[in-house]
């Protein structure tokens, strides 16, 4: 994800505060981590699909605990 898009991306996800939270992994690299509530995984998948129409990003890893 481009650095310029991280702020917009975070604002969208913060608006859906029940889904989970966002954190920046590295202050230099444009990599973020999403921690999603297990109750909202399907909703987050749909939200990411919609966001991807406007912001180019790649999902590096998905971890299910």
ZAKELUM-479509 format. One record per residue (C-alpha): x negated, z negated, y negated; residue in one letter. Coordinates in steps of 0.25 Angstrom, whole numbers. Each point is the difference from the previous one (the first is absolute). Example, Ala and Ser with C-alpha at 12.3 -4.5 7.8 and 13.67 -1.06 7.14 Angstrom:
<recs>
REC      c1      c3      c2   r
REC     -49     -31      18   A
REC      -6       2     -14   S
</recs>
This chain:
<recs>
REC      c1      c3      c2   r
REC       0       0       0   X
REC      -5       3     -14   X
REC      -3     -12      -8   X
REC       9       5     -11   X
REC      12      -1      10   X
REC      -3     -14       5   X
REC       7      -7     -12   X
REC      12       9       2   X
REC       0      -2      15   X
REC      -1     -16      -2   X
REC      11       0     -10   X
REC      10       7       9   X
REC      -4      -9      12   X
REC       1     -13      -9   X
REC      14       5      -3   X
REC       4      -2      14   X
REC      -6     -14       1   X
REC       7      -3      13   X
REC      -7      10       8   X
REC     -14      -6      -2   X
REC     -12       0      -9   X
REC     -12       9      -5   X
REC     -14      -4      -1   X
REC     -12       8      -5   X
REC     -11       0      11   X
REC     -12       4      -9   X
REC       0       0     -15   X
REC      -9      13       0   X
REC       7       8      11   X
REC      15       4      -1   X
REC       4      -7      13   X
REC      12      -9       1   X
REC       6      -9      11   X
REC      15      -1       2   X
REC       5     -13       7   X
REC      14       3       4   X
REC      10     -10       6   X
REC       4       4      14   X
REC      14       0      -4   X
REC      -2      12     -10   X
REC     -10       9       7   X
REC      11      11       1   X
REC       3      -1     -14   X
REC     -15       0      -4   X
REC      -2      13       8   X
REC      11       7      -7   X
REC      -5      -5     -14   X
REC     -14       5       4   X
REC       6      14       4   X
REC       7       1     -13   X
REC     -12      -4      -8   X
REC      -8      10       7   X
REC       8      11      -7   X
REC      -7      -4     -13   X
REC     -13      -7       4   X
REC     -10       5       9   X
REC      -5     -11       9   X
REC      -5      -2      14   X
REC       4     -12      10   X
REC     -13      -4       6   X
REC       4     -11      10   X
REC      13      -6       5   X
REC      -1     -14       6   X
REC      12      -7       6   X
REC      -1     -15       3   X
</recs>
